[in-house]
Amino acid sequence: MEIPTDRVEKAQRLLAEQNYDLLVLFPSSNMLYLSGFYDEPMERMLFFVLPREGGPVFLVPELYEGQVKEETPFPEVRVWKDSEDPRKLLQRTLAELAPGAAKVLVDDGMWALFLLMLREALPGADFALSSRILNTMRMRKTPGEIRFLEEAGAVADEAFEEVIRLNIEGMTELALASAIEEAMRDRGADKIAFETLVASGPNGALPHHRAGKRRIEYGDAVILDYGCKIRGYCSDITRTIVCKRATKEIQAVHDIVNSAQEKAVQAAGPGVAARTVDRSAREEITKEGYGQRFIHRTGHGIGLEAHEQPYITESNALELQEGMAFSVEPGIYLPGKFGVRIEDIVVVAQTGAERLNRCSHALQVVG
C-alpha cells in the first residue's frame, strides 16, 4: 500500500497542536494508514512509535523484520528476538524519544497487555486515545482512497448481480454467504471486509444475524449484507431479496425502506449535520408507522475499516465535509416475520452525496 508522504508530517503537527509527545500504534488500520504495514494483532510486541519530532520507529519481533522493511517506507526498524524481553527495547526507545514524563496517544484498539507494557515503561505518562488526531485525518478521504472504495463497491455490485441468478430455495444461509464471497473473490477482491450476513425469514428481524444453517424457504425475505477489501479499503452493501414470491407486506415494507434510504442520501452534503441524514431516514419510516422497528443508526463511516467515523446517528452534530464516506442503511425489522434493509456507501461531494453502489434497489424475486 502506497503511503502519501504527508500523513506522518500531518500527524506530527496534530501531536504538537494538542501537546502530545508520542503516538504509539500496534497492528491495526491506524498502523496501516500511517506506515503501510499491517498484520493481525498477536501476542508479540510490535509497535509503530511516532514522536512529535523526528522520524518514526518500528519495534518488531525478529520474524517480522524483513516484512516490515519491505512494506513500509520508514527505515528505523528496531528488532527484538524471541529469546529476549521486549520490554527492555521498549524502555530504551521510549526513554530516547520521550525522556521524562510524557503525554502519549495509543491505538484505540490496543490490547490491555501492550498498554500495561507502555505504562510500565513510562510510569509518569498520561495516556489518551489516538482517535484524538487520527479521526480527523482519516474521516476525509483523498481522491486515491475514494478510487479504492469505488473499486471495492463495484466488486460488491457485481457479486449481487451474480447471486440473484441463483436458485436459493433450499440453500442454507451459510451456503449463500459462501457463494457471495466466492463471487467477490472471482472479481478481484483481496479478502472479505467482514463476516457476511445472510438472514432469511424470521432471522431477518435480527439486524446482525450471522449466516447459519437455516434453509431458505419459498416466500422468505432474505437480507444480504456483505463487502470486500481492495488494497485495504472496504465495501459494504445490503440488499433484501425474496425467494420466488413477494407478499404484499414484504413489498410494502421494502418500498418504505427504499424511500427512506433515498431521502437520507438526498439529505447528505457538505455542511449538513450527520444527524440530519439520520433524521431524514427515520422520519420517513416513522411516518409510515414503523418507527419503533428501525432500531439502529442510519450509517457508519467506511475506509480501511468497515466501521469507522463518522457515525450517522441522531446524536451526532458533526457537519459533513467533502470526502467523507459512509453508509446509508435504514431498515425495518418485524420480530418473528422478516426484516428489510437497503445500504449503499456514499461519498460527500461538492454539492451533495454520490453513491458508490449502483446495483438496483428493486426487490429482486430470486428463483
C-alpha positions in Angstrom: 0.0 0.0 0.0 1.5 3.3 -1.1 1.5 5.9 1.8 1.3 9.6 1.0 4.4 11.2 2.5 2.5 13.9 4.2 0.5 11.7 6.6 3.2 11.3 9.2 4.0 15.0 9.0 0.3 15.9 9.5 0.1 13.5 12.4 3.1 15.2 14.0 1.6 18.7 13.5 -1.5 17.5 15.3 0.6 16.0 18.1 2.2 19.3 18.6 -1.0 21.3 18.4 -2.6 19.1 21.1 0.6 18.9 23.2 1.3 15.2 22.9 4.8 13.7 22.8 4.3 10.3 21.2 1.8 8.3 19.2 2.1 4.5 19.7 0.2 2.1 17.4 0.0 -1.6 17.3 -1.1 -3.8 14.3 -4.4 -2.0 13.2 -5.9 0.0 10.5 -4.2 3.0 12.1 -0.8 1.4 11.6 -1.6 0.6 8.0 -2.8 4.2 7.4 0.3 5.8 8.7 3.0 3.3 7.9 1.8 1.0 5.1 2.3 -2.1 7.3 -0.4 -4.4 8.6 -0.7 -7.8 10.1 -3.1 -9.4 12.6 -2.5 -8.4 16.2 -0.6 -11.1 18.1 0.9 -11.8 21.5 4.4 -10.5 20.4 5.1 -6.8 20.9 5.0 -4.9 17.6 4.8 -1.1 17.8 5.0 1.9 15.4 6.2 4.8 17.5 5.8 8.3 16.2 7.5 11.2 18.2 6.4 14.7 17.9 9.6 15.5 16.1 12.0 13.2 14.2 11.3 10.0 12.3 9.0 7.2 13.3 10.4 4.0 14.8 9.2 0.4 14.4 9.8 -2.1 17.3 9.3 -5.5 15.9 9.9 -9.2 16.6 12.8 -10.7 14.6 10.4 -12.8 12.4 8.8 -9.6 11.1 11.9 -7.6 10.3 12.1 -8.4 6.6 8.4 -7.9 6.1 8.2 -4.5 7.8 11.3 -3.2 5.9 9.8 -4.4 2.6 6.3 -2.9 3.2 7.0 0.4 4.9 9.0 3.4 3.7 10.4 4.2 7.1 14.0 3.0 7.7 14.1 2.9 11.5 13.3 -0.7 12.5 14.5 -2.0 15.8 14.3 -5.7 16.4 13.9 -8.0 19.4 14.5 -11.7 19.5 12.2 -14.4 21.0 14.9 -15.1 23.5 14.8 -11.5 24.7 12.4 -9.5 26.9 10.9 -6.9 24.5 10.2 -4.6 27.4 13.9 -3.7 27.6 13.9 -2.5 24.0 10.7 -0.6 24.6 12.1 1.2 27.7 15.3 2.2 25.9 13.4 3.5 22.9 10.8 5.5 24.8 13.5 6.9 27.1 15.2 8.2 24.0 12.1 9.5 22.2 10.3 10.9 25.2 12.6 11.4 28.2 10.9 12.2 31.5 7.2 12.4 31.8 5.3 12.1 28.6 1.9 12.6 27.1 1.2 9.6 24.9 -1.6 8.7 22.4 -2.2 5.0 22.0 -4.1 3.0 19.4 -7.8 2.9 20.4 -8.0 -0.9 19.9 -4.6 -1.7 21.6 -4.7 -4.8 23.8 -4.5 -4.3 27.5 -1.4 -6.4 27.5 0.5 -3.8 25.5 -1.0 -0.8 27.2 0.2 -2.1 30.5 3.7 -2.6 29.0 3.7 1.1 28.0 2.5 2.2 31.4 5.4 0.2 32.9 7.9 1.7 30.6 6.5 5.3 31.1 5.2 5.3 34.7 4.7 9.0 34.8 3.0 9.3 31.4 -0.5 10.5 30.7 -2.3 8.3 28.1 -5.1 9.1 25.7 -6.6 7.6 22.5 -5.1 8.0 19.1 -8.5 8.9 17.7 -7.9 12.4 19.0 -5.8 13.1 15.9 -6.4 10.1 13.6 -10.2 10.5 13.3 -9.6 14.0 12.0 -7.1 12.7 9.4 -9.0 9.5 8.3 -12.6 10.8 8.0 -11.9 12.8 4.8 -10.8 10.5 2.0 -8.4 11.6 -0.7 -9.3 11.0 -4.4 -7.0 8.0 -4.3 -8.8 6.5 -1.3 -12.1 7.1 -3.0 -11.0 5.2 -6.1 -10.2 2.2 -3.9 -13.6 2.4 -2.2 -15.2 2.6 -5.7 -13.4 -0.5 -6.9 -14.4 -2.4 -3.8 -18.0 -1.2 -4.2 -18.1 -2.3 -7.9 -17.0 -5.8 -6.9 -19.8 -6.0 -4.4 -22.3 -4.8 -7.0 -21.1 -7.4 -9.5 -21.4 -10.2 -6.9 -25.0 -9.2 -6.3 -25.8 -9.4 -10.0 -24.5 -13.0 -9.9 -26.2 -14.1 -6.7 -29.7 -13.1 -7.9 -29.4 -15.6 -10.7 -29.1 -18.5 -8.2 -31.8 -20.9 -7.2 -31.8 -20.1 -3.5 -34.7 -22.2 -2.3 -33.4 -24.9 0.0 -29.9 -23.3 0.3 -28.6 -22.7 3.8 -27.7 -19.2 4.7 -24.1 -20.4 5.1 -24.1 -21.7 1.5 -25.5 -18.5 0.1 -22.9 -16.5 2.1 -20.1 -18.7 0.6 -21.5 -18.1 -2.9 -21.4 -14.3 -2.3 -17.8 -14.4 -1.0 -16.7 -16.6 -3.9 -18.3 -14.2 -6.4 -16.3 -11.3 -4.9 -13.0 -13.2 -4.9 -13.6 -14.2 -8.6 -14.0 -10.5 -9.4 -10.7 -9.4 -7.7 -11.5 -9.0 -4.1 -8.4 -9.3 -1.8 -10.5 -10.6 1.1 -13.9 -10.1 2.6 -14.3 -7.0 4.7 -16.3 -8.6 7.5 -18.3 -11.8 8.2 -21.0 -12.0 5.5 -24.6 -11.6 6.9 -27.4 -13.7 5.3 -30.6 -13.5 7.3 -33.6 -15.4 5.9 -37.2 -15.3 7.0 -37.6 -14.6 10.7 -33.8 -14.3 11.1 -34.1 -11.1 9.1 -35.7 -9.4 12.1 -32.3 -9.7 13.8 -30.2 -6.9 12.3 -26.9 -8.6 12.9 -27.8 -12.2 12.5 -24.9 -14.2 11.1 -25.4 -16.7 8.4 -26.4 -20.0 9.9 -27.8 -23.4 9.0 -31.4 -22.4 8.3 -32.6 -23.3 4.9 -34.2 -20.6 2.8 -37.8 -21.3 2.1 -40.3 -20.3 -0.5 -41.5 -16.7 0.2 -38.7 -15.8 2.5 -37.3 -12.3 2.5 -33.5 -12.6 2.7 -31.2 -9.8 3.9 -27.7 -9.9 2.3 -25.1 -7.7 4.0 -21.5 -8.1 2.8 -18.4 -6.4 1.5 -14.8 -6.9 0.4 -11.4 -5.2 0.5 -9.4 -3.8 -2.3 -6.0 -2.6 -1.4 -7.1 -2.4 2.2 -10.2 -0.4 1.5 -13.7 -1.8 2.3 -17.0 -2.0 0.6 -20.3 -2.6 2.4 -23.6 -3.2 0.7 -27.0 -4.5 1.8 -29.8 -5.7 -0.4 -33.0 -7.6 0.5 -34.2 -10.3 -1.9 -37.2 -12.6 -1.7 -37.3 -16.3 -2.6 -39.7 -16.9 -5.6 -42.6 -14.8 -4.3 -43.0 -11.5 -2.5 -46.0 -10.9 -0.3 -47.8 -7.6 -0.4 -46.4 -6.9 3.1 -42.8 -7.6 2.2 -43.1 -5.4 -0.9 -44.8 -2.6 1.0 -42.1 -2.6 3.7 -39.4 -2.7 1.1 -40.8 0.3 -0.6 -40.8 2.2 2.7 -37.2 1.4 3.4 -36.2 2.2 -0.2 -37.9 5.6 0.1 -36.2 6.3 3.5 -32.8 5.4 2.1 -33.3 7.7 -0.9 -34.3 10.6 1.3 -31.3 10.2 3.6 -28.9 10.1 0.6 -30.5 13.2 -0.8 -30.2 15.0 2.5 -26.4 14.4 2.7 -23.9 17.1 1.6 -21.2 19.4 2.8 -22.2 21.4 5.9 -25.1 19.1 6.7 -25.1 17.6 10.2 -24.8 13.8 10.4 -27.9 13.7 12.5 -29.9 15.4 9.7 -29.2 12.4 7.5 -30.3 10.1 10.2 -33.5 12.0 10.8 -34.3 12.1 7.1 -34.5 8.3 7.0 -36.1 7.9 10.5 -38.8 10.4 9.8 -39.9 8.6 6.6 -40.1 5.3 8.4 -41.9 6.8 11.4 -44.4 8.4 9.1 -45.4 5.0 7.8 -45.9 3.6 11.3 -42.7 1.6 11.6 -40.6 4.0 13.7 -40.2 1.5 16.6 -38.9 -1.1 14.2 -36.0 0.9 12.9 -33.6 0.1 15.8 -30.1 1.1 14.7 -28.2 4.1 13.4 -28.6 5.1 9.8 -25.0 4.7 8.9 -21.3 4.5 9.7 -18.1 5.7 8.1 -16.0 3.4 6.0 -12.4 3.2 4.7 -9.7 0.9 6.0 -12.3 -0.4 8.4 -15.8 -1.4 7.6 -17.0 0.7 10.6 -15.3 4.0 11.4 -16.0 7.7 11.8 -18.3 9.5 11.0 -21.3 7.7 12.5 -24.7 8.8 11.1 -26.7 8.9 14.3 -29.4 11.1 15.9 -26.9 12.4 18.4 -24.1 13.3 16.0 -24.0 17.1 15.3 -20.8 16.8 13.2 -21.0 18.7 10.0 -20.2 16.5 7.0 -17.3 17.6 4.8 -16.4 16.8 1.2 -14.5 13.4 1.0 -16.3 11.8 4.0 -17.5 8.3 3.1 -20.3 6.5 5.0 -23.1 4.0 4.7 -26.8 4.9 4.5 -28.7 1.8 5.6 -32.2 2.2 7.1 -34.1 -0.9 8.0 -37.4 -2.3 9.3 -37.4 -5.4 11.5 -40.6 -7.3 12.3 -40.0 -9.9 15.0 -40.9 -13.5 14.1 -41.6 -12.5 10.5 -38.9 -10.8 8.4 -36.6 -7.8 8.0 -35.7 -5.4 5.2 -32.5 -3.3 4.9 -31.0 -1.4 2.0 -27.5 0.0 2.2 -25.2 2.0 -0.1 -21.9 3.7 0.5 -21.9 7.4 -0.3 -19.2 10.0 -0.5 -19.8 13.7 0.2 -19.2 15.7 -2.9 -19.2 19.5 -3.6 -23.0 19.7 -3.8 -24.4 16.5 -2.3 -23.5 12.9 -1.9 -22.5 10.4 -4.6 -23.4 6.7 -4.3 -20.6 4.2 -4.7 -23.0 1.3 -5.1 -25.0 1.3 -8.2 -26.9 -2.1 -8.4 -30.7 -2.0 -8.4 -32.6 -1.2 -5.2 -35.7 -3.0 -6.6 -36.9 -6.0 -4.6 -35.5 -8.9 -6.5 -37.5 -12.1 -6.7 -34.9 -14.8 -6.9 -35.5 -18.4 -8.1 
